[in-house]
């Protein structure tokens, strides 16, 4: 019996962790198993042809928010093209389905709900032996004209029972991006999260974790993203893993989702040794409103969280990615803007704003009607309205999120935004002003180049800011641009003043010649751009700033600034 484990990723660089774990646990008891990975962007006909060309007896799909529709379409097509094929679904997106899913898709053979290793091994093992499956744990199974529902059952008590898919060569590590888990479950009960239903945390043994991580680090995988819901739920365990990585890592970047409120002094001290660009922490703040946190059963000490984020920012070189979620119970539009300001004050490197998604099976979705929350019934189940926030409010926050991604989160217009914040007294209000301008001028319908973003902000200054503040903001914008990418002296954006005097031009040439001589023989290409600034507080009188662009093969571009 030949079985294909299949999924569709949102991007090519992603590689499945679930399918290799399932294949590793099945071992040799389930016949011939192969893993096949595609993306949601590939034409359905191409994926269908590729699957059918392998003449499988079983095709089992791993289903998520981003691929549910595509996979259900494939299920229907496969059943018509080859009626005898057995089709199985599993994964978080179908874990709370009932028999109606099989009725709507008559070609579907089985649905596995929840953790899949045990049920899929039982199911495939029975088919491999030519036997009729019994009452399979957490499984819906089509039996002729009937649909059988298996009993609930526990997940695997020991995760080490799953052989390492990395040591077995089942996980694709060639794409430079690998998902990895050291634990399953979460000790918290946040109502919007699926992990609220599984508060039992199970960890792989430290020997297993060290072995897997060492293999990945020796392979020099570019990025490892740990999918543990709260990686540092046990501070000592987290420190042991951090220390192991610090001892053995050469070039791999690690991404962790952590609870900042759980950090202690010993952990922060260890993290102070982490080199630049080795660790990224994603920290879910979600809301700074205590009533909202209580509504969603998120028991987090916000003062401690904020204090620990500041400690990380001051004492470590870790990239900090903080999240806020819009549309939670009890929080209105102005409350959310206040949350933006409070989190921005912690100086994260990246601030993500997302509308809440009411995932099937989550407590928030189950209580949505009583809370007055309206949401899209189709994936990704985005909130569309609450008693505190109308759709227009949520849409405005979505636009602010897009502006944030185009600017601050992409390392653009930081000086400009800081100046706007100083003048308005609020980072969120600065983003809101920009968002309303971009929206009213239809500037977000099509992708913008980096230069296009800066020129759009210059249009905003021209349209909405007058006199002296406009001059200062334009110079802030110009400086931000020159520090973001190389400016061509032959085609600079209009917001630069490039009218240098003959004496200034001569001084620029002499300065650049000296820099070029200093770099000679080091395989560094030197380019430059110079402009006049007259309104910056740092340079209150006429000053020529020279931006030096240093490029070396394989190392990208380094930008230095100096003034005459």
C-alpha positions in Angstrom: 0.0 0.0 0.0 1.4 3.4 -1.0 0.4 6.5 1.0 1.2 10.1 0.3 1.4 12.6 3.1 0.6 15.9 1.5 0.3 19.6 2.5 0.2 23.0 0.7 2.3 25.7 2.2 1.8 29.5 2.0 5.4 29.9 0.8 7.9 27.7 -0.9 10.5 28.2 1.8 8.3 26.6 4.4 8.8 22.9 5.1 6.3 20.7 7.0 7.1 19.4 10.5 3.8 17.6 11.0 4.1 15.2 8.1 7.7 14.0 8.9 6.6 13.4 12.5 3.6 11.3 11.3 5.8 9.4 8.9 8.4 8.8 11.6 5.9 7.4 14.0 4.2 5.2 11.4 7.6 3.6 10.6 7.4 0.4 8.6 4.0 -0.7 9.9 2.0 1.4 7.4 3.4 0.4 4.1 5.2 2.7 1.7 4.9 6.3 2.8 6.1 9.4 0.9 5.9 13.1 1.8 4.9 15.6 -0.9 4.8 19.3 -0.3 3.3 22.0 -2.6 2.2 25.6 -2.2 -1.3 27.2 -2.4 -0.1 29.2 -5.4 0.5 26.2 -7.6 -2.4 25.5 -10.1 -4.8 22.8 -8.7 -4.4 20.9 -12.0 -0.6 20.6 -11.5 -0.9 19.3 -8.0 -3.7 16.9 -8.9 -1.6 15.5 -11.8 1.5 15.1 -9.6 -0.4 13.2 -7.0 -2.2 10.9 -9.4 1.0 10.2 -11.3 2.3 8.4 -8.2 -0.7 6.0 -8.2 -1.2 6.2 -4.4 -3.7 4.0 -2.5 -4.1 6.7 0.2 -3.6 10.4 0.2 -3.5 12.1 3.7 -3.6 15.9 3.8 -2.5 18.2 6.7 -5.0 21.0 6.8 -4.5 24.6 8.1 -6.2 27.9 7.8 -4.3 28.9 4.7 -4.9 25.7 2.7 -8.3 24.4 3.7 -10.2 25.5 0.6 -7.5 24.3 -1.7 -7.3 20.9 -0.1 -11.1 20.4 -0.1 -11.1 21.2 -3.8 -8.3 18.6 -4.3 -10.2 16.0 -2.3 -13.2 16.4 -4.5 -11.2 16.2 -7.7 -9.1 13.2 -6.6 -12.3 11.3 -5.6 -13.7 11.8 -9.1 -10.5 11.1 -11.0 -9.8 7.9 -9.0 -12.9 6.7 -7.1 -11.1 3.9 -5.2 -8.5 6.2 -3.6 -8.7 6.6 0.2 -8.6 10.2 1.2 -7.8 11.4 4.8 -7.7 14.8 6.4 -6.0 15.8 9.6 -4.5 18.9 11.2 -5.8 21.8 13.3 -8.3 23.1 10.7 -10.4 19.9 10.8 -9.9 18.9 14.4 -13.3 20.1 15.4 -15.3 18.9 12.4 -18.1 16.4 12.6 -19.7 13.9 10.3 -21.2 16.7 8.2 -17.8 17.3 6.6 -17.8 13.7 5.2 -21.4 14.2 4.0 -20.4 17.4 2.1 -17.4 15.7 0.5 -18.5 12.2 -0.5 -15.0 11.2 -1.6 -13.5 11.8 1.8 -12.7 8.6 3.7 -11.6 9.7 7.1 -10.9 12.7 9.3 -8.5 12.6 12.2 -9.1 15.1 15.0 -6.4 16.4 17.2 -2.9 15.0 17.5 -2.5 12.6 14.6 0.4 10.2 15.2 -1.5 7.5 17.1 -4.7 7.5 15.0 -3.0 7.6 11.6 -0.7 4.7 12.5 -3.7 2.6 13.6 -5.7 3.5 10.4 -2.9 2.9 7.9 -1.8 -0.2 9.8 -5.2 -1.8 9.5 -5.5 -0.9 5.8 -2.0 -2.2 5.2 -3.0 -5.6 6.7 -6.2 -5.7 4.7 -8.3 -5.3 7.9 -11.3 -3.2 8.7 -10.3 -0.5 11.2 -11.8 -0.7 14.6 -12.9 2.2 16.8 -10.1 4.5 16.1 -9.3 7.2 18.6 -10.5 10.7 17.5 -11.3 9.5 14.0 -14.3 9.9 11.8 -14.4 7.0 9.3 -16.7 6.3 6.3 -17.9 2.7 6.4 -20.0 2.1 3.2 -23.0 4.3 3.8 -22.3 4.9 7.5 -20.0 7.3 9.2 -18.3 5.9 12.3 -17.1 8.2 15.1 -14.3 6.9 17.3 -13.9 7.6 21.0 -12.0 10.5 22.4 -8.6 9.5 23.6 -5.4 10.9 25.1 -2.5 12.2 23.1 0.9 10.5 23.3 2.1 10.6 26.9 5.8 10.5 25.8 6.8 12.6 22.9 10.1 10.7 22.5 7.9 7.8 21.2 8.0 9.8 17.9 11.4 9.0 16.3 13.3 12.1 15.2 12.2 12.9 11.7 15.5 14.9 11.4 17.8 12.0 12.2 15.7 9.8 9.9 16.1 12.2 7.0 12.4 12.7 6.6 12.3 16.5 7.2 13.3 18.8 4.4 16.1 21.0 5.7 17.3 22.2 2.3 15.0 25.3 2.0 16.9 27.2 4.7 13.8 27.4 7.0 12.9 24.7 9.4 10.1 24.4 12.0 11.0 22.6 15.2 9.1 21.7 18.4 10.5 20.9 21.8 7.1 20.7 23.5 3.4 20.5 22.9 0.6 22.2 24.8 0.5 25.4 26.8 -0.1 26.1 30.5 -2.3 29.1 29.7 -6.0 29.4 28.7 -6.1 32.4 26.3 -9.6 32.1 24.8 -8.6 32.9 21.2 -6.0 30.2 21.1 -6.4 26.5 20.4 -3.9 25.7 23.1 -6.5 26.8 25.6 -8.0 23.3 25.2 -4.7 21.5 26.0 -3.2 22.9 29.2 -1.0 19.8 29.7 2.5 20.6 28.5 4.6 17.7 27.3 8.3 18.1 26.5 10.7 16.0 24.5 13.6 14.8 26.6 16.6 17.1 26.8 18.7 14.4 25.2 16.4 14.3 22.2 16.2 18.1 22.0 20.0 18.5 22.1 20.5 15.8 19.5 18.0 17.4 17.1 19.3 20.9 17.6 22.9 19.8 17.2 22.0 18.1 13.9 20.3 21.3 12.6 23.2 23.5 13.7 25.8 21.3 12.2 23.8 21.3 8.9 23.9 25.2 9.2 20.2 25.5 8.6 19.7 29.2 8.0 16.6 29.7 10.3 14.9 27.4 12.9 11.5 28.6 14.1 10.4 26.8 17.3 6.6 26.3 17.3 6.3 25.8 21.1 3.3 27.9 22.3 5.2 29.3 25.3 8.8 28.1 24.9 9.9 29.3 28.4 7.0 27.8 30.4 9.8 26.2 32.4 12.6 28.7 32.9 15.3 26.2 33.8 14.5 24.0 30.8 14.6 27.1 28.5 17.9 28.1 29.9 19.4 24.7 29.3 18.3 24.9 25.6 19.5 28.5 25.2 22.9 27.5 26.7 23.1 24.5 24.4 22.5 26.6 21.3 25.0 29.2 22.5 27.7 26.5 23.0 27.2 24.9 19.6 25.7 27.3 17.1 27.7 28.7 14.2 25.3 30.4 11.9 21.7 29.4 12.5 19.1 32.0 13.5 16.5 30.9 16.1 13.0 32.2 16.5 11.1 31.5 19.8 7.6 32.4 21.1 8.1 33.3 24.7 6.2 34.6 27.7 8.2 37.7 28.7 6.5 37.8 32.1 8.2 34.4 32.9 11.8 35.7 32.5 14.0 35.8 35.5 17.3 37.4 36.2 19.3 34.3 35.6 17.7 33.9 32.1 18.2 37.5 31.2 21.9 37.3 32.2 22.4 34.2 30.0 20.6 36.0 27.1 22.9 38.9 27.4 25.6 36.7 25.8 23.5 36.0 22.7 25.3 37.4 19.6 23.5 39.8 17.3 21.1 38.2 14.8 21.1 34.8 16.5 17.8 35.0 18.5 14.4 36.5 17.8 11.7 36.5 20.5 8.0 36.8 19.5 6.1 38.1 22.5 2.3 38.1 22.5 1.1 41.2 24.4 -2.3 41.0 22.7 -3.8 43.8 24.8 -2.7 46.2 27.5 -6.3 46.6 28.8 -6.7 44.5 32.0 -10.5 44.0 31.5 -9.9 42.6 28.0 -7.2 40.3 29.3 -9.6 39.0 32.0 -12.3 38.5 29.3 -10.0 36.1 27.4 -8.6 34.4 30.5 -5.1 35.7 29.8 -3.5 35.8 33.2 -0.4 37.8 32.6 1.3 40.4 34.8 1.6 43.2 32.4 3.9 45.3 34.5 6.3 42.4 34.8 6.0 41.7 31.0 6.8 45.4 30.2 9.7 45.5 32.7 11.2 42.3 31.2 10.9 43.6 27.6 12.8 46.7 28.7 15.5 44.5 30.3 15.8 42.5 27.1 16.0 45.7 25.0 18.7 47.2 27.3 20.8 44.2 28.1 20.6 41.9 25.1 21.0 42.0 21.3 17.9 39.9 20.7 15.4 41.0 18.0 12.1 41.6 19.8 8.8 41.1 17.9 5.7 42.1 19.9 2.1 41.3 19.0 -1.2 43.1 19.6 -4.6 41.6 18.6 -7.5 43.7 17.6 -11.2 42.9 18.2 -10.9 41.3 21.6 -13.9 41.6 24.0 -14.2 44.9 25.9 -11.6 46.9 23.8 -12.7 49.7 21.6 -10.8 51.6 18.9 -9.2 54.2 21.2 -8.3 51.5 23.7 -6.4 49.8 20.9 -4.6 52.9 19.9 -3.5 53.3 23.5 -2.2 49.8 23.5 -0.1 50.6 20.4 1.4 53.6 22.3 2.2 51.5 25.4 3.8 48.7 23.4 5.7 51.1 21.1 7.1 52.8 24.3 8.9 49.4 25.0 10.9 50.0 21.7 10.3 46.6 20.0 12.1 46.0 16.7 8.9 44.8 15.2 5.3 45.6 16.2 2.6 43.3 14.7 -1.1 44.3 14.7 -3.5 41.5 13.7 -7.3 41.2 14.0 -8.4 38.3 16.2 -9.3 35.0 14.4 -12.1 33.0 15.9 -10.7 29.5 15.3 -13.0 26.5 15.3 -13.1 24.9 18.7 -11.5 27.9 20.6 -13.4 29.2 23.6 -13.7 32.7 22.1 -15.5 31.2 19.0 -17.8 29.1 21.2 -18.8 32.2 23.2 -18.9 34.6 20.2 -22.7 34.9 20.1 -23.0 35.7 23.8 -20.2 38.2 23.5 -21.7 39.9 20.4 -18.7 39.1 18.2 -19.3 38.8 14.5 -16.7 37.0 12.3 -16.2 35.7 8.8 -17.5 32.1 8.7 -14.8 31.1 6.3 -11.0 30.8 6.9 -9.2 32.7 8.4 -12.4 33.5 10.5 -11.4 37.1 11.0 -13.4 39.3 13.4 -15.8 41.6 11.6 -17.4 43.5 14.5 -17.8 43.6 18.2 -20.0 45.6 20.6 -17.0 47.9 21.0 -15.7 48.0 17.5 -17.6 48.4 14.2 -16.2 47.0 11.0 -15.0 50.5 10.0 -12.9 50.6 13.1 -11.4 47.3 12.4 -10.7 48.2 8.8 -9.0 51.4 9.9 -6.8 49.4 12.3 -6.0 47.0 9.4 -4.8 50.0 7.3 -2.7 51.2 10.3 -1.2 47.7 10.4 -0.3 47.9 6.7 1.3 51.4 7.2 3.2 50.0 10.2 4.5 47.1 8.1 5.5 49.4 5.2 7.4 51.8 7.5 8.5 51.0 11.0 8.5 47.2 10.7 10.5 47.4 7.5 13.1 49.8 9.0 11.8 52.8 7.1 11.0 56.4 8.1 12.0 55.9 11.7 13.2 59.4 12.2 10.1 60.9 10.5 7.8 58.8 12.7 9.6 59.8 15.8 9.2 63.5 14.9 5.5 63.0 14.1 5.1 61.2 17.5 6.8 64.1 19.3 4.5 66.6 17.6 1.3 64.6 18.1 2.2 63.1 21.5 1.3 59.6 20.2 3.0 57.0 17.9 -0.5 55.5 17.2 -1.8 58.9 16.1 1.1 59.4 13.8 0.4 56.1 12.2 -3.3 56.9 12.0 -2.7 60.3 10.2 -0.6 58.5 7.6 -3.1 55.6 7.3 -6.0 58.0 6.6 -3.9 59.9 4.0 -2.8 56.7 2.2 -6.4 55.4 2.3 -8.1 58.6 1.1 -5.5 58.9 -1.8 -5.9 55.2 -2.8 -2.2 54.5 -2.3 -2.5 51.0 -1.0 -4.3 49.3 -3.9 -1.0 48.4 -5.6 2.4 47.4 -4.3 4.7 50.3 -3.6 8.5 50.3 -4.1 10.7 51.6 -1.3 11.1 54.9 -3.1 7.4 55.0 -3.8 6.6 54.7 0.0 8.9 57.7 0.8 7.5 59.8 -2.0 4.0 59.0 -0.8 4.9 60.2 2.7 6.4 63.4 1.1 3.0 63.9 -0.6 1.5 63.6 2.9 3.8 66.3 4.3 3.0 68.6 1.4 -0.8 68.1 1.8 -1.1 68.2 5.5 1.9 69.8 7.2 2.7 73.5 6.9 5.6 75.9 7.5 8.5 75.0 9.8 7.2 71.6 10.8 7.0 70.6 7.2 10.6 71.5 6.5 11.8 69.5 9.5 9.7 66.5 8.7 10.8 66.5 5.1 14.5 66.6 6.2 13.8 63.7 8.6 12.3 61.8 5.7 15.2 62.6 3.4 17.7 61.4 6.0 15.7 58.2 6.6 15.7 57.5 2.9 19.5 58.1 2.5 20.1 55.7 5.4 17.7 53.0 3.9 19.1 52.7 0.4 21.7 54.1 -1.9 20.6 57.4 -3.4 21.7 58.0 -7.0 23.2 61.5 -7.3 21.8 61.6 -10.8 18.1 60.9 -9.8 17.4 61.7 -6.1 13.8 62.1 -4.9 12.5 65.6 -4.9 12.5 65.9 -1.1 16.4 66.2 -1.1 18.1 69.6 -1.4 21.2 68.8 -3.5 22.1 72.4 -4.3 25.7 72.4 -2.9 27.9 75.4 -3.2 31.2 75.0 -5.2 33.1 75.0 -1.9 30.8 72.3 -0.4 31.1 70.2 -3.6 34.9 70.4 -3.4 34.9 69.3 0.2 32.6 66.4 -0.5 35.0 65.2 -3.3 38.0 65.5 -1.1 36.3 63.6 1.7 35.2 60.8 -0.5 38.6 60.5 -2.1 40.2 60.1 1.3 37.7 57.4 2.3 38.3 55.6 -1.0 42.0 55.6 -0.4 41.5 54.2 3.1 39.4 51.3 1.6 41.8 50.5 -1.2 42.8 46.9 -1.5 40.0 45.6 0.7 37.6 44.7 -2.1 35.1 47.4 -1.0 33.2 49.5 -3.5 32.7 53.1 -2.3 29.7 55.2 -3.5 28.3 58.4 -2.0 25.5 60.9 -2.0 25.5 64.4 -0.4 22.6 66.8 0.4 22.0 70.0 2.3 20.1 70.0 5.7 19.1 73.1 7.5 16.2 72.2 9.8 17.3 69.2 11.8 17.8 69.9 15.6 21.2 68.0 15.4 22.3 70.4 12.6 20.3 73.7 13.1 22.3 75.6 10.6 23.2 74.7 7.0 25.0 71.4 7.0 26.1 69.0 4.2 25.5 65.4 5.1 27.5 62.8 3.2 26.1 59.3 3.0 28.8 56.7 2.2 27.7 53.4 0.7 30.2 50.6 1.2 29.6 47.4 -0.7 31.5 44.1 -0.4 30.7 40.9 -2.3 28.7 38.5 -0.1 28.2 41.0 2.7 25.6 43.4 1.4 25.8 47.2 1.8 26.9 49.2 4.8 25.9 52.8 5.1 27.9 55.5 7.0 26.9 59.1 7.6 29.2 62.1 8.1 28.9 65.9 7.9 31.0 68.7 6.7 
